[in-house]
Each structure stands twice: as C-alpha cells, then as structure tokens.
C-alpha cells in the first residue's frame, strides 16, 4: 500500500471512528429519559416477544431511511445506508446494555430472556439517537444539506412518520397516556384532534422553524390535505401501533381506543410537525 492510499485509509478509518463516537453520544442523550423510566424496564421484562421482535424489524427500515436524510456519516449508496442502519442499531444496543448494567437494571443473575428484552427495547430509541447524532451534534456540508432539501413527497411523509415515531415513543410506554384518555370526554378528544392538526400545519408552514417547508404555488387546501392531514393521519397510525406494541389497548372499548390514540397522537403530531428540526 503506497503512502497516499495508506493516508486515505487512515483518514476514512478516523472519520468512521469519530462518527461512531458521535453516534454513541447521540444514543445516550436521546435515549436517557427512557433508560431511566420504570415502565420501560417492566415492558422489557413482560412484553410479548413477537411484538418486540416486530418492533425491532420495523425500526430497521426506519433507520435505513434516516441514514439517507440524517445518517451519522455521509452516505453515497444504499449499501452505505444499510451499513449505517446496522451500525446505529449496534451502537444503540451496546450503549443500552452498558447503561442498564450501570443502573443495575440488568444483572447477570437475571434470566437471559429478561436481559435481552430490556436491552432490545431500549436499543430502539438509542439507535434512532445514534442515527440522528450527525444532524443534532455534528455538521453537514452544503451538498449534503441540499440533497435533503430536495426530498420528494414520499420522503416528506417518511420524515413526518419518523418524527412522530421518535417523539411518540418517548411517552407511549407511560401509564399517563391511558389515564389522560380515561379523564377525557368525546368532546375533549375532538378538541385535541383539531388542536393537533392545527399545530401540525402551523409548525410546518407558518412559524418559521429551521427546515420549515414552503407551500410553493400550491393553494392552502392542497397543502393542508397533502401534508397536514396526511401527516396527522400518519401520526395517528403510528400512535395506534405504539399502543398495540406496548400492550396498552387490551380491554379498551372502541371509544376508549380512539381517545387513547388521539391522546398519543398529540405528541406524535408535534413530532411529525417538527421532523425537519429533529431529522
């Protein structure tokens, strides 16, 4: 290997090591609230293993898509995005295992399925944090930023879904989501749905946040239906899936289920609305 190639190899290795270090920091920072939440520890113990495995399988394509928009290192092809997605999940798993062990939540005298369940569940938010570390903790060059600005309509919907998942996941495991829904009347649920939809539209198109979308030449109704209503629909679907995953809907009537979904849909809609800030 000549000197030029050797220096290039060492430079690439150093860049990847720096990206992994930044990803580890992102995994810790973004997952810390859930790593120190009792409901997450309990879910890792008793959660249905099929739902947990499915949740992880759903997370992997989300990480793959996020790698294109905000990966922890610059990517140039789908193979790079795949490697980044797997690397982010590995970082999230390792960071979760380390911190849960330090917190004495995971101990060697516990059954292996319990240990794996607790770590695997926490690795989902940790891996998303690892993937978003470059956007939140690092720097992006102009070409990288321009590529993300030019994302297509399906890409915009994906980002809304990723934002909804990221924010909704942080509160979905808690008992408060169901408690709030029990306290609400149908009229409260309707008011909250209208508020969620209105805030989503305002945050995306009105208040001037970083990454805010432009309506272009489209009329209000077109933009409202194609982005705001579609984004809120995605937030509600993700909320329903999270409630099902965390076994929060068993025994609920249809009205209670709708109300619980609307309640969780509020933070999820805010996550969808601010997806450009997060992602």
N, C-alpha and C positions, 0 to 999 in steps of 0.2 A: 504493500500500500504506500503510495507516494505521500509527500508531506501535505499537499493540497487536499487530497482525499481524506487523509487522516484528520486534518483540522476540521474539515466539513463534517466528518462523522462525529468528532468530539463535540462540535457545536450543536449538532442535532441531538446528541445524547444529553447535553447540558440543558437544551431547551425543553426536552421532554421531561427531564428530572424536575426542572423548575415548574413546568405545568402540573406535574403530579403533586408537588409540594403545595402549589396554589389550590389544586383540587382538594387536597386533604384539609386545608384551611376552610374552604367553602363547605365541605361536608360537615365539619364540626360546627361552624357558625350557623348554617341553615337548619341543621337537624337538632341542635342543642335543646330547644324548647320541648321537642317530643322525646328526646333522650331522657329528659328529666320529668316525664309525665307518667303518673301511675297507670292510667288507662292503657297506655301503650305497652307497659310491662305485662299487664294482665292479658291483653289481647295476644301478645306473643306466646303466652302460656296456653290459652284455651281456644284460640281462633281456629276455625275449621281449616285444615291443611290444604284442601282443594282451593278454597277461596284465597288463601295466602299464596299458593303457587300460581294461581291465575293472576293475582295482583302483580306479582313479580314479572310474569310473562307480559302483562300489559305495560309495565313500566319500561321494559327494554326497548320496544319501538318508540316510546316517548323520548327516551334518552337518545336514540338514534336520530330522531328528528331535531332534537335540541342541539345535537352536535353540529348540525349544519348552521343553525341560527346563532348559537352561542356556545360552541364547544370550548373545552378548556385549553385547546390549542387549535391553530388554523388547520383546516382540512381542505383537500382538493378533489376527493373522490369518495364514493360510497364506502369503499373499503376502509378509508381513514375514519369515516364517521362510525363504522361498525366497531373498529378498534377503540375509538374514543368512548363509545357507549359501554362496551365491556369493561374498559379501564375505569370509567366513572363508577360503575356498579361495584367493581372490585375494591376501589378506594372507599366507597360508602360502606361496604361490608366490613372492611378491616377497621375503619375508624369507629364504626358502631360497636364492633366486638371489643375494641380496646377500651372505649369509654364505659360501656356497660360493665366490663370487668372491673374497671377502676371504681365505678359506683357501687360495686358489689351486687349488682342486679343479676349478673351472670356469674355463677360459681361452678367449679369443677365437680362438686358433689350433686349437681342438678342433673336430671335426665337429659340425654343428648337431644331428643326432640324439643324439649323446652328451651334449651340453649339456642338451637338453630332457629326456632320460631321467633324468639325475642330479637336475635340479631338480624334475621332476614327481614322482619317487618320494619325495623329501624333503618335498614340499609336503603329503603326506598326514598325517604326524604333526604338521607345523607348523599345518595348517588345523584339526586337532582341538584343538591347544593354543590356537589363536586363538578357537575357539568356546567353550572352557571357561574362558577368561580371566575372564569376569564372575563365574563361580561361585568360582574359585580366588583371583582377585586383586581382585575388586570387592565390592560389597554388593548384597544382594537385599532388596526390601521385603517386608512381611508377605503381601500379596496374591499376589505372585509365588511366594513360598515355599509358600503354601497350595495354589496351583494344582499345583505339582509333587508335593506330598504326596498329592493325590487321584488320582494317575495310576492307570490301570486295570491289570489283569493283563497284557494285551499290552504296555502301557507299561513295566511292571516287567521283563518279559522283554527288551524292547528295551534298557533301561538295562543289564541284565546283559550283553547282547551288545556294547554299546558299550564297557563297561568291559573285557570280555575282549579286544576288538579293540585298545583303547588300550594295555593292558599287554602283550598277546601280541606286538603289532607291534614292541615295543622289543627283544625278544630273538629273534624269529623269523628275522631275516636272518643271525644268527650261526652259525658252524660248531659252536659248543658244543652246540646242540640235538641235532644228529645224533651228535656224539661221545658225549654222555651216553647216548643211546639205544643206541649200539653196546656200551657198557660194561654195560648193564643186562640181567639175565636176565628171563624172563617173570614170575617171582615179584616181582622189583623193580617191574616195570610194574604188576602188580596192586596191590602195596602203595602205590605212588604214586597210582594212581587212587582207591583208598579214602581216602588221606590228603587228596587234592584235594577229593573230595566232602565229607568230614567237615569240613575247614576252611571250605569254602564255606558249609555250613549253620551252623557255629558263628559265623562272622563276620557272617552276615546276621541271625541271630536270638538270639544269646546274649551276646556280649561287650560290647554297649552302645556301639558306634561311633556317631558322628553320622550321622543318616539311616537308622539301623538299622530294619528292618521289624518290624512287630508281627504275631504269628501270629493275633491276634484270638481268635475262638471255634473256629477250626479245630483239629483234632487234629494230633498230631505227624506221623502218616503222610500226611495230606492235604497239609500244608505241605511235608514232605520231598519228596514226589513232584512237587507242582505247582511248587515254586520251586527247591529244592536240586538234585533230579535233572534237572529241565528246564534249570536254569541251567548245570549241568555239561555236559549234552548240547550246549547252545549253545556253550559254551567249546570243546568238542572239535571241533565242526563248524567253528568259526572257526579253530581251530588247524590243522586239515587244509587249509582253504582258504589260510591263510597259507603253509603249507609248499609247497603246489602253486604259489602265486603266485611264491614266491621260488625255485622250481625245486630244492627240497631233497628231493624224493621220487623222483626219477628213478633207476631201477635198484634200488630197495628191494624186498625181499620183503614179503609181506603182514604177517608178524610184525614186521619192522623198521618198516614203515609205521605199524602200530598203536602200537608202542613210541614212535616219534618223536612221534606225535600226543599220546600220554599225557604225554610229557615237556613238550611245549609247552603241553599242557592244564593243567599245574600253575600257571604264572604267569597263564595266561588265566583259570583258575577263580578265582584270587585277585583278578584284575581284575573279574570278574563279581560276586564277593562284596562288593567294596568300591566298587561302581559308585556308590552314593549319596555316598560320600566324594569320588569323582572328579567325578561328574556332578551 
